[in-house]
Amino acid sequence: MEARDLLLEIGVEELPTSLIGTIFQELEEKSKKAFSEARIKYTHLWVWGTPRRMVVYVEGLEGKQAPLFTEIKGPAKKVGMADDGTWLPPALAFARSQGIDPAQLFVKETEKGVYIFGRKEEEGKPTIQILPHLLPELIASLEFPRTMLWGEGDFRFVRPIRWVVALFGEEEVRFPVAGVWASRQSFGHRFRSPLPVTIPSASLYHSSLQEAGVIVDPKERRRRIEECLEREASLLRGHWLRDEALIEEVTFLVEYPEAVTGRFDTRYLELPPQVLITVMKHHQKYFACVDDQGKLLPYFLVILNRSRDNAQKIIHGNERVLRARLEDALFFFKEDRKKTLAERVGLLEGIVFQEDLGTMREKTDRLVRISRYLARTFKLDEEETASLERAAFLSKADLVSEMVKEFPELQGYMGKVYALLDGEKEEVALAIEESYFPLPGKDNYPETLPGAVLALADKMDTLVSSFALGRVPSGSFDPLGLRRMAQGIVDILLHRRFYVNLSEWIRLNLELLEEQEFIQASSQIIDGVREFILNRFRFRLLAEGVNYSVINAVLATAVDDVYEAFGRIEFLDELLKKEKGFLSEVVTGFTRAKNISRNFSEMGEIRPELFREEAERELYEHLIKLRDEFTWRIRHGEYRQAVKSFAGLLPVLNTFFDKVLVMCEEEALRKNRLLLMREVVNMWEDFANLSLLVVEGA
């Protein structure tokens, strides 16, 4: 049967923009799964949508299911097949009973013996017969964080379903869902074309909706939004301030976007730029405008979900709302200037850090002391250390400012602004803001050294404090954003190339919490936090395409320093890509020694007087010469020289394997040879467990 395009449109009340991304992703995944399980092939599948509709469009959907082939087990070969390969009566009787052509019989070996099987073909049904069941089941299978009861029975959905369009080519697919029957009747733009729209066929869906004032494809809507913003900004001889998150949000607030320009009083430009941008973005969904030098202009751009015609009333309304917001912000700003940041630190006693973990004032004290420790670890000079400690002391003071109480997303930024106005050093002010970096979804690493160190101290304190009270992320549940904190620690350590002992750092943080009488330190907490951070380290490496076996090999050792471990992983990954054959020889030699001594746990020293073979004496002498040099090179990061020196041992090691029986019957001799094997393995214990490396093709 001929392939046709399929359209499924689910018309709903306005969807929450925060959920649209996940809703569309799930709809795409479940649609593909549904057609795969139904054995209906297609050329391409898209998921589109607007705030009022969720759309699945399938191009080239086959008109018939693929046939289903099943294998049915019959009698054993010994009773169903003659020696000359002909089928005996039991096999033929089995074929008749199953409706199988004897030509489709074959022999197959199973765990229970050799049996005769038959291959049975079930012809596929026409797609048009399957869709009335498949499509409503697909709709009902969608899951949402919050659902409501709609329609008949116990049907739950994210928003009320108002209409459903289902067309297979030109043919309607009729079925009920939540009391609504699927048809070819859709609805256009709520304001531009509110009347019903009849869709002649799936292929004419786009053009039909376009005529009714709806751009269904989010990519097209986004492109139009950017064009409209560009047009308005150019009229002002300026530029609109690009904000990817805001563009994404606005794309799913409208069905046919247009843009207009509003204005605000220039006196509000005395507010810090980010305050203006935040008020416009977070509260009104406006785009800011800047001049060629990046300085804010007293204009804002609004994306409308209606025509620009007669929009003056809308513009005035938006200007009035924004003016009220900016007036509040200006009042907060002036009020905040009556106290310095330093004077606000004492007020942090009134803000709880976390339940059972004291106040922000107590967290501030910890940050100062942890920062002092990290300053020594990372070898900051006296001036940098002073700036770091001052920034740590002031870093949370803006939390008690009126501006941050009203606009929490400005924490850190307002700390920087107020610090500069208070006459603090620029490095101190920048570090206050950078202590929150990197921000979610951004790669904005702290640029100053004090900022990087303070960001590490702050994130680790939150991690350790939470783990100490058992507030550990589980599954997708991570209300405190601890995974993001741990990822931030990893990212900054790698970006800054900082060496630091995680366990020692975590222990100090725990001791400070214990000193403040919040928790009792334990090694389990230290191990838990360290492993949590290393898991985020693993996550980053895998995302960057590092070979999984290289990661496993290095992290199987006692890793306590992220950047040091990164150096080993980076080296091995490069070696695996460029010198696979050489690495394979090294891995083979190590793995043979590892496997032989795997279950050997006895203690003792190698006794040369027990050697009986020249090969074991020669291996021992080479190990003695190599051991100290190899260990020194590994600990000083000279990995290539270390690996090459070990490669020089391989011929001697291979000779040993060829001529010496390690697992001999004589106990003392066997133990001595196992100690020799363990000596080979122990050389690598601080670098990697090479037996976990997978060298493909070797």
Secondary structure, 3 states (H helix, E strand, C coil): CCCEEEEEEEEECCCCHHHHHHHHHHHHHHHHHHHHHCCCCCCEEEEEEECCEEEEEEEEECCECCCEEEEEEEEEHHHHECCCCCECHHHHHHHHHHCCCHHHEEEEEECCEEEEEEEEEECCCEHHHHHHHHHHHHHHHCCCCCCEECCCCCCEECCCEEEEEEEECCEECCCEECCEECECEEECCCCCCCCEEECCCHHHHHHHHHHCCCCCCHHHHHHHHHHHHHHHHHHCCCEECCCHHHHHHHHCCCCCCEEEEEECCHHHHHCCHHHHHHHHHHHHCCEEEECCCCCEEEEEEEEECCCCCCCHHHHHHHHHHHHHHHHHHHHHHHHHCCCCHHHHHHHHHHCECCCCCCEHHHHHHHHHHHHHHHHHHCCCCHHHHHHHHHHHHHCCHHHHCHHHHHCHHHCCHHHHHHHHHCCCCHHHHHHHHHCCCCCCCCCCCCCCHHHHHHHHHHHHHHHHHHHHCCCCCECCECCCCHHHHHHHHHHHHHHHCCCCCHHHHHHHHHHHHHHCCCCCCCHHHHHHHHHHHHHHHHHHHHHCCCCHHHHHHHHCCCCCCHHHHHHHHHHHHHHHHHCHHHHHHHHHHHHHHHHHCCCCCCCCCCCHHHCCCHHHHHHHHHHHHHHHHHHHHHHCCCHHHHHHHHHCCHHHHHHHHHHCCCCCCCHHHHHHHHHHHHHHHHCCCCCCCHHHCCCCCC
